């Protein structure tokens, strides 16, 4: 429930820490009920977690409690401690949950329509034992810690963007990685896209490749002279996956795409020799 945290100082010096949806009216009621003038007051912004903050402040000042919500502390001390709290002024993001075998993959979509994936869930599925260590190897700009609303609770989780998500998948040598990868491309992303919450990658994002109408044109356009650069090959494969989604065709394996790239490279090398 949305409420304000308020702190008031009575004429006698005691401090009251409370919460109310209408704090000014509540403060007036307090003055009338106690017969004591309120000499100072501080009202914090409307927030979703006022109950939690109030409980935390009461616990922090428990040894100074006189009666009810009244404490024998200074007004400035109470306000300073309250300002340290994290006021949740926005609704938590809604999680979109997918089931992969016996595991769940929690996802969310940001204001730009981009999907984010729960790092812990991805690690559980891929049997990666230490998500915190893996986190250090990911691009920091593609990691967020966000509060997510579930049916009966709110939790703070680490979410990673698509590029980091693919790094996690490609970094795993387990057989589950290939199955998981195919499931994400064939089920998760198309499903999110159908809800209108996940936008099709733009031509610029896919480096202009999605507008190619045949795979031959696509693969030729992706030609890279340095075939030993595995990271570059993976980048091309990600673009290829986007191309498949855009053209509604079944994606082949990264090995198959690699074979096609090698054929293109051989053709170019033969042409150069001629």
Phi and psi restraints in degrees (value plus and minus 20) as a CYANA .aco file:
   2 UNK   PHI     -92.3   -52.3
   2 UNK   PSI     108.4   148.4
   3 UNK   PHI    -170.4  -130.4
   3 UNK   PSI     144.9   184.9
   4 UNK   PHI    -123.7   -83.7
   4 UNK   PSI     126.4   166.4
   5 UNK   PHI    -111.1   -71.1
   5 UNK   PSI     112.9   152.9
   6 UNK   PHI    -148.2  -108.2
   6 UNK   PSI     129.3   169.3
   7 UNK   PHI    -149.8  -109.8
   7 UNK   PSI     105.8   145.8
   8 UNK   PHI    -147.4  -107.4
   8 UNK   PSI     131.7   171.7
   9 UNK   PHI    -136.6   -96.6
   9 UNK   PSI     104.2   144.2
  10 UNK   PHI    -103.0   -63.0
  10 UNK   PSI     142.2   182.2
  11 UNK   PHI     -77.8   -37.8
  11 UNK   PSI     -51.5   -11.5
  12 UNK   PHI     -96.0   -56.0
  12 UNK   PSI     -29.3    10.7
  13 UNK   PHI      88.1   128.1
  13 UNK   PSI     -35.7     4.3
  14 UNK   PHI     -93.3   -53.3
  14 UNK   PSI     132.6   172.6
  15 UNK   PHI    -133.0   -93.0
  15 UNK   PSI     113.9   153.9
  16 UNK   PHI    -131.6   -91.6
  16 UNK   PSI     110.8   150.8
  17 UNK   PHI    -136.2   -96.2
  17 UNK   PSI      98.6   138.6
  18 UNK   PHI    -167.0  -127.0
  18 UNK   PSI    -192.9  -152.9
  19 UNK   PHI    -161.0  -121.0
  19 UNK   PSI     129.8   169.8
  20 UNK   PHI    -185.7  -145.7
  20 UNK   PSI     128.3   168.3
  21 UNK   PHI     -93.8   -53.8
  21 UNK   PSI     -45.7    -5.7
  22 UNK   PHI    -146.4  -106.4
  22 UNK   PSI      56.4    96.4
  23 UNK   PHI     -82.8   -42.8
  23 UNK   PSI     -56.9   -16.9
  24 UNK   PHI     -84.0   -44.0
  24 UNK   PSI     -63.0   -23.0
  25 UNK   PHI     -85.2   -45.2
  25 UNK   PSI     -60.7   -20.7
  26 UNK   PHI     -83.2   -43.2
  26 UNK   PSI     -60.7   -20.7
  27 UNK   PHI     -85.2   -45.2
  27 UNK   PSI     -59.0   -19.0
  28 UNK   PHI     -82.2   -42.2
  28 UNK   PSI     -62.3   -22.3
  29 UNK   PHI     -83.4   -43.4
  29 UNK   PSI     -58.4   -18.4
  30 UNK   PHI     -82.7   -42.7
  30 UNK   PSI     -65.1   -25.1
  31 UNK   PHI     -81.7   -41.7
  31 UNK   PSI     -61.0   -21.0
  32 UNK   PHI     -88.7   -48.7
  32 UNK   PSI     -62.5   -22.5
  33 UNK   PHI     -87.8   -47.8
  33 UNK   PSI     -56.0   -16.0
  34 UNK   PHI    -113.1   -73.1
  34 UNK   PSI     -38.4     1.6
  35 UNK   PHI      51.4    91.4
  35 UNK   PSI      -1.9    38.1
  36 UNK   PHI    -137.7   -97.7
  36 UNK   PSI     115.7   155.7
  37 UNK   PHI     -92.7   -52.7
  37 UNK   PSI     118.1   158.1
  38 UNK   PHI    -108.2   -68.2
  38 UNK   PSI      99.7   139.7
  39 UNK   PHI    -118.7   -78.7
  39 UNK   PSI     -41.1    -1.1
  40 UNK   PHI    -164.2  -124.2
  40 UNK   PSI     128.0   168.0
  41 UNK   PHI    -171.3  -131.3
  41 UNK   PSI     128.9   168.9
  42 UNK   PHI    -159.3  -119.3
  42 UNK   PSI     102.5   142.5
  43 UNK   PHI    -132.4   -92.4
  43 UNK   PSI     105.3   145.3
  44 UNK   PHI    -109.7   -69.7
  44 UNK   PSI     141.2   181.2
  45 UNK   PHI     -79.6   -39.6
  45 UNK   PSI     135.7   175.7
  46 UNK   PHI     -79.5   -39.5
  46 UNK   PSI     112.4   152.4
  47 UNK   PHI    -164.7  -124.7
  47 UNK   PSI     145.3   185.3
  48 UNK   PHI    -107.9   -67.9
  48 UNK   PSI     -39.8     0.2
  49 UNK   PHI    -134.7   -94.7
  49 UNK   PSI      15.1    55.1
  50 UNK   PHI     -81.1   -41.1
  50 UNK   PSI     -58.3   -18.3
  51 UNK   PHI     -79.5   -39.5
  51 UNK   PSI     -65.7   -25.7
  52 UNK   PHI     -84.4   -44.4
  52 UNK   PSI     -62.6   -22.6
  53 UNK   PHI     -87.0   -47.0
  53 UNK   PSI     -63.6   -23.6
  54 UNK   PHI     -78.7   -38.7
  54 UNK   PSI     -65.7   -25.7
  55 UNK   PHI     -81.9   -41.9
  55 UNK   PSI     -60.7   -20.7
  56 UNK   PHI     -84.8   -44.8
  56 UNK   PSI     -62.8   -22.8
  57 UNK   PHI     -88.0   -48.0
  57 UNK   PSI     -61.3   -21.3
  58 UNK   PHI     -81.5   -41.5
  58 UNK   PSI     -60.1   -20.1
  59 UNK   PHI     -87.4   -47.4
  59 UNK   PSI     -60.8   -20.8
  60 UNK   PHI     -82.3   -42.3
  60 UNK   PSI     -59.1   -19.1
  61 UNK   PHI    -122.0   -82.0
  61 UNK   PSI       0.3    40.3
  62 UNK   PHI     -74.1   -34.1
  62 UNK   PSI     -59.2   -19.2
  63 UNK   PHI     -90.0   -50.0
  63 UNK   PSI     -34.4     5.6
  64 UNK   PHI    -124.0   -84.0
  64 UNK   PSI     -13.8    26.2
  65 UNK   PHI     -87.5   -47.5
  65 UNK   PSI     113.3   153.3
  66 UNK   PHI    -119.8   -79.8
  66 UNK   PSI     -73.4   -33.4
  67 UNK   PHI    -183.5  -143.5
  67 UNK   PSI     120.0   160.0
  68 UNK   PHI      34.5    74.5
  68 UNK   PSI    -140.6  -100.6
  69 UNK   PHI    -122.7   -82.7
  69 UNK   PSI      -1.6    38.4
  70 UNK   PHI    -120.0   -80.0
  70 UNK   PSI     114.4   154.4
  71 UNK   PHI    -150.4  -110.4
  71 UNK   PSI     127.5   167.5
  72 UNK   PHI    -114.3   -74.3
  72 UNK   PSI      54.0    94.0
  73 UNK   PHI    -157.3  -117.3
  73 UNK   PSI     149.6   189.6
  74 UNK   PHI    -100.3   -60.3
  74 UNK   PSI     132.4   172.4
  75 UNK   PHI     -81.0   -41.0
  75 UNK   PSI     -65.0   -25.0
  76 UNK   PHI     -83.8   -43.8
  76 UNK   PSI     -56.9   -16.9
  77 UNK   PHI     -83.7   -43.7
  77 UNK   PSI     -62.9   -22.9
  78 UNK   PHI     -84.3   -44.3
  78 UNK   PSI     -64.8   -24.8
  79 UNK   PHI     -85.6   -45.6
  79 UNK   PSI     -62.1   -22.1
  80 UNK   PHI     -81.2   -41.2
  80 UNK   PSI     -63.5   -23.5
  81 UNK   PHI     -87.1   -47.1
  81 UNK   PSI     -58.5   -18.5
  82 UNK   PHI     -84.7   -44.7
  82 UNK   PSI     -55.8   -15.8
  83 UNK   PHI     -88.0   -48.0
  83 UNK   PSI     -38.0     2.0
  84 UNK   PHI     -96.1   -56.1
  84 UNK   PSI     -37.5     2.5
  85 UNK   PHI     -93.7   -53.7
  85 UNK   PSI     135.3   175.3
  86 UNK   PHI    -114.9   -74.9
  86 UNK   PSI      85.5   125.5
  87 UNK   PHI    -103.8   -63.8
  87 UNK   PSI      99.6   139.6
  88 UNK   PHI    -108.3   -68.3
  88 UNK   PSI      81.8   121.8
  89 UNK   PHI    -119.0   -79.0
  89 UNK   PSI     -23.3    16.7
  90 UNK   PHI    -145.9  -105.9
  90 UNK   PSI     132.5   172.5
  91 UNK   PHI     -84.6   -44.6
  91 UNK   PSI     119.3   159.3
  92 UNK   PHI     -83.2   -43.2
  92 UNK   PSI     131.6   171.6
  93 UNK   PHI     -84.2   -44.2
  93 UNK   PSI     129.5   169.5
  94 UNK   PHI    -108.4   -68.4
  94 UNK   PSI     109.5   149.5
  95 UNK   PHI    -104.8   -64.8
  95 UNK   PSI     120.0   160.0
  96 UNK   PHI    -125.1   -85.1
  96 UNK   PSI      96.4   136.4
  97 UNK   PHI    -126.1   -86.1
  97 UNK   PSI     109.9   149.9
  98 UNK   PHI    -135.8   -95.8
  98 UNK   PSI     127.5   167.5
  99 UNK   PHI    -124.5   -84.5
  99 UNK   PSI     102.9   142.9
 100 UNK   PHI    -137.3   -97.3
 100 UNK   PSI      87.5   127.5
 101 UNK   PHI      34.0    74.0
 101 UNK   PSI    -137.5   -97.5
 102 UNK   PHI    -122.1   -82.1
 102 UNK   PSI      -7.3    32.7
 103 UNK   PHI    -136.2   -96.2
 103 UNK   PSI     139.2   179.2
 104 UNK   PHI    -130.1   -90.1
 104 UNK   PSI     129.2   169.2
 105 UNK   PHI    -141.3  -101.3
 105 UNK   PSI      89.9   129.9
 106 UNK   PHI    -107.8   -67.8
 106 UNK   PSI     110.2   150.2
 107 UNK   PHI    -148.3  -108.3
 107 UNK   PSI     142.5   182.5
 108 UNK   PHI    -166.5  -126.5
 108 UNK   PSI     141.5   181.5
 109 UNK   PHI    -141.5  -101.5
 109 UNK   PSI     109.5   149.5
 110 UNK   PHI    -103.3   -63.3
 110 UNK   PSI    -198.0  -158.0
 111 UNK   PHI     -85.5   -45.5
 111 UNK   PSI     -37.8     2.2
 112 UNK   PHI    -112.8   -72.8
 112 UNK   PSI     -16.0    24.0
 113 UNK   PHI      62.1   102.1
 113 UNK   PSI      -7.5    32.5
 114 UNK   PHI    -111.8   -71.8
 114 UNK   PSI     117.1   157.1
 115 UNK   PHI    -100.0   -60.0
 115 UNK   PSI     125.7   165.7
 116 UNK   PHI    -147.6  -107.6
 116 UNK   PSI     127.6   167.6
 117 UNK   PHI    -142.3  -102.3
 117 UNK   PSI     118.5   158.5
 118 UNK   PHI     -87.0   -47.0
 118 UNK   PSI      99.5   139.5
 119 UNK   PHI     -82.6   -42.6
 119 UNK   PSI     -62.8   -22.8
 120 UNK   PHI     -80.6   -40.6
 120 UNK   PSI     -63.0   -23.0
 121 UNK   PHI     -83.7   -43.7
 121 UNK   PSI     -63.7   -23.7
 122 UNK   PHI     -81.6   -41.6
 122 UNK   PSI     -61.2   -21.2
 123 UNK   PHI     -86.8   -46.8
 123 UNK   PSI     -58.4   -18.4
 124 UNK   PHI     -83.1   -43.1
 124 UNK   PSI     -63.9   -23.9
 125 UNK   PHI     -85.0   -45.0
 125 UNK   PSI     -60.6   -20.6
 126 UNK   PHI    -109.2   -69.2
 126 UNK   PSI     -16.2    23.8
 127 UNK   PHI      37.7    77.7
 127 UNK   PSI      22.7    62.7
 128 UNK   PHI    -114.2   -74.2
 128 UNK   PSI      97.8   137.8
 129 UNK   PHI     -97.6   -57.6
 129 UNK   PSI     -41.0    -1.0
 130 UNK   PHI    -151.4  -111.4
 130 UNK   PSI      63.8   103.8
 131 UNK   PHI     -78.9   -38.9
 131 UNK   PSI     -53.7   -13.7
 132 UNK   PHI     -85.8   -45.8
 132 UNK   PSI     -55.0   -15.0
 133 UNK   PHI     -90.5   -50.5
 133 UNK   PSI     -61.9   -21.9
 134 UNK   PHI     -81.8   -41.8
 134 UNK   PSI     -57.3   -17.3
 135 UNK   PHI     -76.7   -36.7
 135 UNK   PSI     -54.2   -14.2
 136 UNK   PHI     -87.0   -47.0
 136 UNK   PSI     -43.1    -3.1
 137 UNK   PHI    -113.9   -73.9
 137 UNK   PSI     -23.8    16.2
 138 UNK   PHI    -112.4   -72.4
 138 UNK   PSI     142.7   182.7
 139 UNK   PHI     -89.6   -49.6
 139 UNK   PSI      98.9   138.9
 140 UNK   PHI     -81.8   -41.8
 140 UNK   PSI     -51.3   -11.3
 141 UNK   PHI     -89.4   -49.4
 141 UNK   PSI     -34.0     6.0
 142 UNK   PHI    -125.3   -85.3
 142 UNK   PSI       4.8    44.8
 143 UNK   PHI    -149.0  -109.0
 143 UNK   PSI     110.8   150.8
 144 UNK   PHI    -153.3  -113.3
 144 UNK   PSI     129.9   169.9
 145 UNK   PHI    -127.4   -87.4
 145 UNK   PSI      99.4   139.4
 146 UNK   PHI    -156.6  -116.6
 146 UNK   PSI     123.3   163.3
 147 UNK   PHI    -100.8   -60.8
 147 UNK   PSI     109.7   149.7
 148 UNK   PHI    -144.2  -104.2
 148 UNK   PSI     114.4   154.4
 149 UNK   PHI    -108.4   -68.4
 149 UNK   PSI     109.3   149.3
 150 UNK   PHI    -132.7   -92.7
 150 UNK   PSI    -196.1  -156.1
 151 UNK   PHI     -77.9   -37.9
 151 UNK   PSI     -61.0   -21.0
 152 UNK   PHI    -145.5  -105.5
 152 UNK   PSI     -13.0    27.0
 153 UNK   PHI    -177.8  -137.8
 153 UNK   PSI     151.9   191.9
 154 UNK   PHI    -146.1  -106.1
 154 UNK   PSI     112.1   152.1
 155 UNK   PHI    -151.9  -111.9
 155 UNK   PSI     128.1   168.1
 156 UNK   PHI    -118.1   -78.1
 156 UNK   PSI     101.0   141.0
 157 UNK   PHI    -151.2  -111.2
 157 UNK   PSI     136.1   176.1
 158 UNK   PHI    -106.8   -66.8
 158 UNK   PSI     107.5   147.5
 159 UNK   PHI    -138.4   -98.4
 159 UNK   PSI     126.0   166.0
 160 UNK   PHI    -141.4  -101.4
 160 UNK   PSI     129.3   169.3
 161 UNK   PHI    -100.2   -60.2
 161 UNK   PSI     159.9   199.9
 162 UNK   PHI     -78.1   -38.1
 162 UNK   PSI     -70.3   -30.3
 163 UNK   PHI     -76.4   -36.4
 163 UNK   PSI     -64.4   -24.4
 164 UNK   PHI     -86.1   -46.1
 164 UNK   PSI     -56.2   -16.2
 165 UNK   PHI     -80.9   -40.9
 165 UNK   PSI     -62.7   -22.7
 166 UNK   PHI     -88.8   -48.8
 166 UNK   PSI     -53.8   -13.8
 167 UNK   PHI     -82.1   -42.1
 167 UNK   PSI     -59.4   -19.4
 168 UNK   PHI     -83.8   -43.8
 168 UNK   PSI     -65.5   -25.5
 169 UNK   PHI     -84.7   -44.7
 169 UNK   PSI     -70.0   -30.0
 170 UNK   PHI     -88.1   -48.1
 170 UNK   PSI     -43.0    -3.0
 171 UNK   PHI     -97.9   -57.9
 171 UNK   PSI     -30.4     9.6
 172 UNK   PHI    -114.0   -74.0
 172 UNK   PSI     115.2   155.2
 173 UNK   PHI    -119.5   -79.5
 173 UNK   PSI     -15.7    24.3
 174 UNK   PHI     -98.8   -58.8
 174 UNK   PSI     133.7   173.7
 175 UNK   PHI     -84.3   -44.3
 175 UNK   PSI     -46.4    -6.4
 176 UNK   PHI     -82.7   -42.7
 176 UNK   PSI     -45.6    -5.6
 177 UNK   PHI     -81.8   -41.8
 177 UNK   PSI     -63.8   -23.8
 178 UNK   PHI     -86.2   -46.2
 178 UNK   PSI     -64.6   -24.6
 179 UNK   PHI     -83.3   -43.3
 179 UNK   PSI     -63.6   -23.6
 180 UNK   PHI     -83.6   -43.6
 180 UNK   PSI     -64.2   -24.2
 181 UNK   PHI     -79.5   -39.5
 181 UNK   PSI     -67.4   -27.4
 182 UNK   PHI     -81.8   -41.8
 182 UNK   PSI     -60.0   -20.0
 183 UNK   PHI     -83.3   -43.3
 183 UNK   PSI     -61.9   -21.9
 184 UNK   PHI     -82.0   -42.0
 184 UNK   PSI     -65.4   -25.4
 185 UNK   PHI     -92.6   -52.6
 185 UNK   PSI     -54.8   -14.8
 186 UNK   PHI    -108.8   -68.8
 186 UNK   PSI     -46.6    -6.6
 187 UNK   PHI    -136.9   -96.9
 187 UNK   PSI     -74.0   -34.0
 188 UNK   PHI     -87.7   -47.7
 188 UNK   PSI     -79.1   -39.1
 189 UNK   PHI     -81.5   -41.5
 189 UNK   PSI     -65.5   -25.5
 190 UNK   PHI     -80.7   -40.7
 190 UNK   PSI     -56.2   -16.2
 191 UNK   PHI     -86.5   -46.5
 191 UNK   PSI     -64.3   -24.3
 192 UNK   PHI     -83.2   -43.2
 192 UNK   PSI     -60.2   -20.2
 193 UNK   PHI     -83.7   -43.7
 193 UNK   PSI     -57.6   -17.6
 194 UNK   PHI     -85.2   -45.2
 194 UNK   PSI     -47.2    -7.2
 195 UNK   PHI     -95.2   -55.2
 195 UNK   PSI     -30.2     9.8
 196 UNK   PHI      65.9   105.9
 196 UNK   PSI     -15.0    25.0
 197 UNK   PHI    -117.5   -77.5
 197 UNK   PSI     -32.0     8.0
 198 UNK   PHI    -144.5  -104.5
 198 UNK   PSI      95.6   135.6
 199 UNK   PHI    -102.8   -62.8
 199 UNK   PSI     128.3   168.3
 200 UNK   PHI     -85.2   -45.2
 200 UNK   PSI     114.5   154.5
 201 UNK   PHI     -73.6   -33.6
 201 UNK   PSI     120.2   160.2
 202 UNK   PHI     -94.7   -54.7
 202 UNK   PSI     142.7   182.7
 203 UNK   PHI     -78.9   -38.9
 203 UNK   PSI     -56.1   -16.1
 204 UNK   PHI     -87.0   -47.0
 204 UNK   PSI     -61.5   -21.5
 205 UNK   PHI     -82.8   -42.8
 205 UNK   PSI     -56.7   -16.7
 206 UNK   PHI    -113.4   -73.4
 206 UNK   PSI      -3.3    36.7
 207 UNK   PHI      37.1    77.1
 207 UNK   PSI      13.0    53.0
 208 UNK   PHI      58.0    98.0
 208 UNK   PSI     -15.1    24.9
 209 UNK   PHI    -101.8   -61.8
 209 UNK   PSI     -46.8    -6.8
 210 UNK   PHI     -87.7   -47.7
 210 UNK   PSI     -38.1     1.9
 211 UNK   PHI    -101.3   -61.3
 211 UNK   PSI     -24.9    15.1
 212 UNK   PHI     -89.1   -49.1
 212 UNK   PSI     116.6   156.6
 213 UNK   PHI    -114.3   -74.3
 213 UNK   PSI     -36.0     4.0
 214 UNK   PHI    -148.0  -108.0
 214 UNK   PSI     133.0   173.0
 215 UNK   PHI     -85.3   -45.3
 215 UNK   PSI     -53.9   -13.9
 216 UNK   PHI     -80.5   -40.5
 216 UNK   PSI     -65.5   -25.5
 217 UNK   PHI     -82.5   -42.5
 217 UNK   PSI     -61.9   -21.9
 218 UNK   PHI     -80.5   -40.5
 218 UNK   PSI     -71.2   -31.2
 219 UNK   PHI     -87.3   -47.3
 219 UNK   PSI     -54.6   -14.6
 220 UNK   PHI     -86.5   -46.5
 220 UNK   PSI     -57.4   -17.4
 221 UNK   PHI     -88.5   -48.5
 221 UNK   PSI     -43.9    -3.9
 222 UNK   PHI    -109.3   -69.3
 222 UNK   PSI     -16.0    24.0
 223 UNK   PHI     -73.3   -33.3
 223 UNK   PSI     113.1   153.1
 224 UNK   PHI    -149.1  -109.1
 224 UNK   PSI     110.8   150.8
 225 UNK   PHI     -82.5   -42.5
 225 UNK   PSI     -57.4   -17.4
 226 UNK   PHI    -110.2   -70.2
 226 UNK   PSI      71.5   111.5
 227 UNK   PHI     -95.6   -55.6
 227 UNK   PSI     -30.1     9.9
 228 UNK   PHI    -106.0   -66.0
 228 UNK   PSI     -28.3    11.7
 229 UNK   PHI     -99.1   -59.1
 229 UNK   PSI      73.9   113.9
 230 UNK   PHI     -86.1   -46.1
 230 UNK   PSI     -56.5   -16.5
 231 UNK   PHI     -83.6   -43.6
 231 UNK   PSI     -60.3   -20.3
 232 UNK   PHI     -86.2   -46.2
 232 UNK   PSI     -59.4   -19.4
 233 UNK   PHI     -82.7   -42.7
 233 UNK   PSI     -58.0   -18.0
 234 UNK   PHI     -86.2   -46.2
 234 UNK   PSI     -60.1   -20.1
 235 UNK   PHI     -77.6   -37.6
 235 UNK   PSI     -63.6   -23.6
 236 UNK   PHI     -82.9   -42.9
 236 UNK   PSI     -59.3   -19.3
 237 UNK   PHI     -84.3   -44.3
 237 UNK   PSI     -58.2   -18.2
 238 UNK   PHI     -83.7   -43.7
 238 UNK   PSI     -60.4   -20.4
 239 UNK   PHI     -83.4   -43.4
 239 UNK   PSI     -60.1   -20.1
 240 UNK   PHI     -80.6   -40.6
 240 UNK   PSI     -61.2   -21.2
 241 UNK   PHI     -80.9   -40.9
 241 UNK   PSI     -61.7   -21.7
 242 UNK   PHI     -82.9   -42.9
 242 UNK   PSI     -58.9   -18.9
 243 UNK   PHI     -81.1   -41.1
 243 UNK   PSI     -61.6   -21.6
 244 UNK   PHI     -86.0   -46.0
 244 UNK   PSI     -61.6   -21.6
 245 UNK   PHI     -82.3   -42.3
 245 UNK   PSI     -64.3   -24.3
 246 UNK   PHI     -83.4   -43.4
 246 UNK   PSI     -61.0   -21.0
 247 UNK   PHI    -114.6   -74.6
 247 UNK   PSI     -14.2    25.8
 248 UNK   PHI      34.5    74.5
 248 UNK   PSI      26.0    66.0
 249 UNK   PHI    -142.7  -102.7
 249 UNK   PSI     138.4   178.4
 250 UNK   PHI     -92.9   -52.9
 250 UNK   PSI     113.6   153.6
 251 UNK   PHI    -100.7   -60.7
 251 UNK   PSI     117.8   157.8
 252 UNK   PHI    -106.7   -66.7
 252 UNK   PSI    -198.0  -158.0
 253 UNK   PHI    -101.1   -61.1
 253 UNK   PSI     142.2   182.2
 254 UNK   PHI     -84.9   -44.9
 254 UNK   PSI     -50.6   -10.6
 255 UNK   PHI     -85.2   -45.2
 255 UNK   PSI     -61.8   -21.8
 256 UNK   PHI     -85.1   -45.1
 256 UNK   PSI     -62.2   -22.2
 257 UNK   PHI     -82.4   -42.4
 257 UNK   PSI     -59.2   -19.2
 258 UNK   PHI     -81.1   -41.1
 258 UNK   PSI     -59.0   -19.0
 259 UNK   PHI     -82.2   -42.2
 259 UNK   PSI     -62.8   -22.8
 260 UNK   PHI     -84.7   -44.7
 260 UNK   PSI     -57.7   -17.7
 261 UNK   PHI     -83.7   -43.7
 261 UNK   PSI     -61.7   -21.7
 262 UNK   PHI     -83.1   -43.1
 262 UNK   PSI     -56.9   -16.9
 263 UNK   PHI     -82.2   -42.2
 263 UNK   PSI     -62.8   -22.8
 264 UNK   PHI     -82.7   -42.7
 264 UNK   PSI     -62.5   -22.5
 265 UNK   PHI     -83.0   -43.0
 265 UNK   PSI     -62.2   -22.2
 266 UNK   PHI     -81.4   -41.4
 266 UNK   PSI     -63.5   -23.5
 267 UNK   PHI     -79.6   -39.6
 267 UNK   PSI     -64.5   -24.5
 268 UNK   PHI     -85.6   -45.6
 268 UNK   PSI     -61.2   -21.2
 269 UNK   PHI     -84.4   -44.4
 269 UNK   PSI     -60.9   -20.9
 270 UNK   PHI     -82.9   -42.9
 270 UNK   PSI     -63.3   -23.3
 271 UNK   PHI     -81.8   -41.8
 271 UNK   PSI     -58.3   -18.3
 272 UNK   PHI     -86.8   -46.8
 272 UNK   PSI     -58.8   -18.8
 273 UNK   PHI     -86.3   -46.3
 273 UNK   PSI     -52.9   -12.9
